[in-house]
Amino acid sequence: MKNWKYVIPLLIFAFIAVITCSKKEEEAGVSWTIIGYFDGNNNLDISQNNTSFTIEDVHEFEDVGSTDRVKVVVALGSLKTGGIVKYYLVEKHENELPDSISSPVLQNLGTKDMSDPQTLRSFIEFAVSNYPADHNMLIVDDHGGGWRGVCVDEQNGAGDMMTLPELKGAIPDNVHLDIIVFHACLMSMAEVAYELKDKADYMVASEFTLPMQSVLGPGEWYQALAQNPDMSAEELARKIVEAVYHAGENKGKTVHMAAIDLSKMTALGSKVADFGNALVTESGNYWNEVLDAWNNTHYTQYDDPAFVDLREFAKIVKQEPHIGNIPLIKNAADSVVSCINSAVLMTMTNAAGITRGGLTIHFPSSEDQFDSTNYVKLAFKSTNWYSFLSNFIHSTGGGETVTISGTVTWPGHNLTANCVAFLDTSHTSAIVGILPTQVDPQTGQYTIQFQLQGTLEAYIEAWDDANGNGAMDAGDGLGFYDANGNSQWDDMLQLQPGQTISNADITLYTLSGEEAEKLKAIKR
C-alpha cells in the first residue's frame, strides 16, 4: 500500500508550482518596444536603383518580426507616396519585394513633415500608449548632421532638418528611453549626447558618414533580443555596435559605431569646460601648437572638417612641446580622456588606421565653418566651449588668402561626384589631407582657398572615391600636382601667405590593392 501521507504533499507542491509558473507567464508582458522613426521623404527613398533604402531598412526587421515580448512599431514616410506617413506593427514577412511592406498598417496619417518635431512626438506618444513595455528604444533612421540636427524632409519640409533642441523637445517628459539609436550620419558627438543626456540612458551613433545602404544590422542584434527579451539596455547597446561592425564588413562598407552612457555626459561637459578654458587662459603665445594638435586630429572622413575626434585631440595636445607641459592644460586634457573612456562603452570601426574615441566635437578653424548663432542654442553652451572656439579662430585665423586651382583628369575614367582635391601635409607614407575641395565631375576643375599666416609645407593631391565608401580602395583614383614635372611624388611645396598657384593640374592613376592598403589611414 502506498504511503499517501508523502504523496499528497508532493501533489500539493506540484499544483502550486504549476499555478506559480502560469502566473509568471501571464505577468511576463512586453519587455521591449522598438520605436522606429524611418524618414524616407528624401533621396533615401529613390537612391537604390530607384527603390527605397528606407523601406529596405524595415524589411530587415520584418525578417524577424515582433514577438509576444518584443514589439517593433515603425513610422515610415515615403517620397514616392507624396510624403504620406504610415504607422506599422512590424510582423514577420520574409522575402519582401522592393518598396513593399506586408506588415499591417496601424494608422495612415496622410502627408506629414518628418522634420517637424511634432510628427516625431505624436508617434512616440502613440507607440508607448499602444505598446507599453518595460523598456523603450527609439531608432531615428535618416540623414544626420551632427549637432545641426537630423531628419531631412524634402517633400513636406523644404529640406529642413529637425534641430537637436527640437529633437530633445519631441521626446515627452513622461517617456523613458533606455536607448536612442541614430542610423544616421555624424551623430556620435559630445554635443548630441549632452543634449539628450536627460532623455535616455544610452545613445548608439556613428562619428562617420554612414552608407545609404543599411548597416544597422538588426538581423544580428534584434534576433538576439527577440530570443532574450530580458536583455539589459547596456548589453543591447553593445550588441548594436558589434552588429553594425559586422554589417559593414559583410557589405564592404566603411562604418563606425559607438555606445555612449549618457549618465556620464554631465561629467564630460564639466571637463570639456575646464579643458577649453585652460587652453584659452594658458596657451599664451603658443596657439600655433593648439592649431598643430587640431591639424593632426582625425575628423570625419572628409565629411566635415569641423567635426574632430575629441579624445584624440586631447591626447595630441599633451604631446605638444609647450602647452603639453602646462599643468592646467595637461591635467584638463587627462580629465577629458578619462571621462570619454568612462562614457564610451564600446567603439568599433573597420576603417584601418583611423583611431576613434567614440565622440567627436564641433571644432571649426574658420569663421565660415562656425555657425555660432545656432551652436549656442544647444545645451552644450553651458560648457563655454563656444567661447574657446571663438578664441581659437581669432588666434589662429587671419593671414592672407592662398588660392590653388587646376584641373583633375583620370585617363580612361569619368570623374565621380566623390572626387576631391586637397592638401597633403604629411611627412610620412600616410595621406594626411586638409581642406578637401569638391572637384567638378564634369569639367575636372577645382579651387582650394584658405587663410595662411606662416609657411605651410604641402603636396597638392586629388582622390576619386569611386565606390563612395570613404576609404581608399583598389579601383579608386589618386594623383598629385607634379610641380617639377619628373613624374615622381616629390613635390612638397612651401606655400606662402597670399600665394596663388594656377594650372595645378592633377592626373589620377588607378590604385592597386597593395597601394590602397598602405593609404587607408586617411588623416587630416
ABEGO torsion letter per residue (X at the ends): XBBAAAAAAAAAAAAAAAAAAAAAAAABBBABBBBBBBBABBAAAAABGGBBAAAAAAAAAAAAEBBAABBBBBBBBBAAAGGBBBBBBBBBBBGBBBGBBABBBABBAEBBBAABAAAAAAAAAAAAAABBBABBBBBBBEBBAEAAEBGBBAAAAGGBBBBAAAAAAABBAABBBABBBBBBBGABBAAAAAAAAAABABBBBBABBBBABBAAGAAAAAAAAAABAABBAAAAAAAAAAAAAAAAAAAGBBBBBBBBBAAAAAAAAAAAAAAAAAAAAAAEAAAAAAAAAAAABBBBGGABAABBBAAAAAAAAAABAAAAABAAAAAAAAAAAAAAAAABABBBBABBGBBBAGBBBBBBABAAABBAAAAAABAAAAAGAAAAAAAAAAAABEEBBBBBBEBBBBBGBBBBAABBBBBBABABABBBBBGBBBBBAAAGBBBBBBBBABBBBBBBBBBBBAAGAGBBBBGBBBBBBBAAGAGBBAABBBBBBGBBBBGBBBBBBBBBAAAAAAAABBBX
